[in-house]
Each structure stands twice: as C-alpha cells, then as structure tokens.
Amino acid sequence: MSTFTKDFPTITGLRWFNIAVLSITPSIALAGSLLVPFRSQTVWFSVLHYVFTMLGENLLFAPCYHRLWSHRAYTASLPLQWFLIIGGTSGVQGSCYWWARAHRSHHRHTDTDLDPYDSKRGLFWTHIGWMIFETNLHTGTADISDLKRDSLIQFQHRQYFSLALLFGIVVPWVIPGVFWGDWWGGFCFAAALRLTVAHHSTFCINSIAHYLGSTPYDDRLSPRDHLLSALLTMGEGYHNFHHQFPMDYRNAYMWYQYDPTKWFIAFCRTIGLARNLQRFPSNEIQKGALTMQLKALKKTQDSVKWPAPIEEIPVVSWETFQEESKSRTLILVCGFIHDVSSFIEQHPGGPRLLTQNSGHDMTASFFGGFYAHSNAAHNLLAMMRVGILAGGVEMPAERAIPPSQQLYIAERLRQ
C-alpha cells in the first residue's frame, strides 16, 4: 500500500460549485431511494445510461477523456468523437480540455507537489479533496497544444455548463418521463443516482487505484493494479500498467483481465470507427514485469541465510583436520570441511554413518557412493562448512576410504 507522508495542503478557499454538485446529487438520490418507487424500465435505463456515461468518461475518462484525448492512445472517427464527448459530458466532471490538461500533468508529475491529485496526501485528497478545496498548490505544466487546436474539444469547453446540464440532468430525466411516465424516477435515479455512482467510480482512478493492489511493472510510484479497482472504474484499475505504458489503448494487458473500455475500443476498430490503436511493444512490457520479478526474488534472496562466503572460511591443513575430527564429527566433501556434530541424530542414514567417518573424505559417498543426495541436502551441508582443506581434496592415499570400502561400511551399518 502507498505510504502517505505529506502534510495536507494549506486551504485558501472552497470550490462551492463542485461542493454543490457532489452534495446535491447524492442527496436527491438518497431521497429518491426512500420516497420514489423503483420501476424496472427506469432501473434498466439508469444502468445503461451509467455505462454510456462511464464509456464516455472511461471512454472519455478512458477511451474518450482519458485514452483518446489525454493519451492519444488511438484515433477516433468524428461520429465516435461526438458519441464519446456526449457520454463524457453526461458525467458532469468538467470539460475534456480541463480534465485532460490535469491528467497529463498528473502523469508528468506523479506523486509530487505538482501532481493535482498527489497520492501521498491521502485517500481523501486524491478522491475529492483536490476538487473541493482551493489551496496554495500549483498544478504542473503539460503540453496541451493539440487540445487547443481541436475544434470539438474547444466547443465543448466553451459550452460545457449548458451541455453538462442538458446531457447530465435533462436528458436522463426526460426520457423516463416522456416514454413511460416516470418523471421522479428519471430525476432521482437516471440523473442523480447515476451521477453519484459515476462520479465516485471515476474518482477511484485517482484514489483507490493509487492505494490498493500490486506493482507488477514498477514500484517507484504509487499506481497499482487490482481487480476491485478495475470493477469500480470500468477497467481503469490496472493502473500500474497504465502509468508505465500510458500511450497503450489497453489498461489490462492480459486477455483475461477486466477492461471493457479496451474491448469497446477494439470493437470500434472492427466496425471502422477507430484506428491507430497504440500498443506498447510486448517485449518491453515483459522486461518491466521481469525486472519486478527479479527485484522480488532479490528481496527473498536477501532474507534467506546463506553459507559463509568462501573467503571468510579458514584454510585448514590435513593434520589439523584429523586432530579436530577426534573431538567433533567432521567430514570432508568437495574440499570443504563440514562440522556435522549437531546433525548426527537427524541424519536420515543414521548417526553411525557420520560418526564412524569423522575425519574422512565423504565426497564419493555423498554423490552416490552411499546415496545421491538431494538439492536440499546439498544446501543444508553447505551451511555446516567450517573450513577449506589446504590443497583441496588431495590427501594421503591411505587416509581416503575407497568407494568399495564405503559400500561395505554402508552395508554393515544397515545390518
């Protein structure tokens, strides 16, 4: 999870319009849920209009505001642009020009004072605080020259409040009223409740998606991947991937990951409404994932106790090895002297096989003369190294036990 260390910014004022929108809509939705009967047509219309809104915000804030105009992850035909801009406007979260400018700044200055929704200031700040408080903070710059030249974006920006009122409130209110007479249901559910859910689902991209989940591609910054975040945000929850590869039209790289926005864009390409879908090279994505896997393995490796480095192990003469083996159980394997005294009673082959061969070279026995030991046995034996025999495995021939004699001893020990 992210670590929040920064102080809350100095508040210089309140954004009353944003506060009104974020307060009035849930109040109307709550009152409607208590006083207005649910009608199936209105419920289904509200759900479908929510999807349309989120495909406009997550097509606007994903395919539209987000993946199309903030990141230029694909190219949309004019009919698709109008569809998405209307859907995004119906979410009443600011003009695309304003939203994309802030979002580009967020990517350029992630987790810094110039990030408009800096995650290190806490969940409340990233979720709604940055929208309702005026502060002494300044948003970092970002290149928005393309947005300034886009006539549709500029039209929506100039007419935003009237368009937001029309598509965010009036249309979802009027349709249930005109077609099946549910005026109050349209106002409370299709308009107010839909907006409330859409707002906080989209806000989760800035809050929950920087707090909950894993960092499979890079852990230096706060964005994270999590299925719950993806479910809340129509696929935007694979945020660690997105911040590493922001120009990719996908948020979910794997085919099985939940990303309806990705599927929608791919469908639009199929029917000729979208083209130039950007995909970050798979080889580079795999590099990022492998880097994090190696980093995790290194962390695990560092937490495991390993044998003492060879340069720290004393070099011991044959004579010293023989003398020490009289007072404790020492065996020689591959030129290393091992003190197996503490392991005698746990030895699967029995204690006598060790005690009767103290001071002997057991290399051949260890590697199949008695038994071909496992990797675990090799690792355990390495932890018992106490010396390196001077001259390696070379020793007087009369001191070494030939394999045939070793097999004979093993047979006797089994009796």
Secondary structure, 3 states (H helix, E strand, C coil): CCCCCCCCCCEEEECHHHHHHHHHHHHHHHHHHHHCCCCHHHHHHHHHHHHHHHHHHCCECCCCEHHHHHCCCCEECHHHHHHHHHHHHCCCCCCHHHHHHHHHHHHHCCCCCCCCCCHHHCHHHHHHHHHHEEECCCCCCCCCHHHHHCHHHHHHHHCHHHHHHHHHHHHHHHHHHHHHCCHHHHHHHHHHHHHHHHHHHHHCCCCHHHCCCECCCCCCCCCCECHHHHHHCCCCCEHHHHHHCCCCCCCCCCCCCCCHHHHHHHHHHHCCCEECCCCCCHHHHHHHHHHHHHHHHHHHHHHCCCCCCHHHCCEECHHHHHHHCCCCCEEEECCEEEECHHHHHHCCCCCHHHHCCCCCECHHHHECCCCECCHHHHHHHHCCEEEEECCCCCCCHHHCCCHHHHHHHHHHHHC
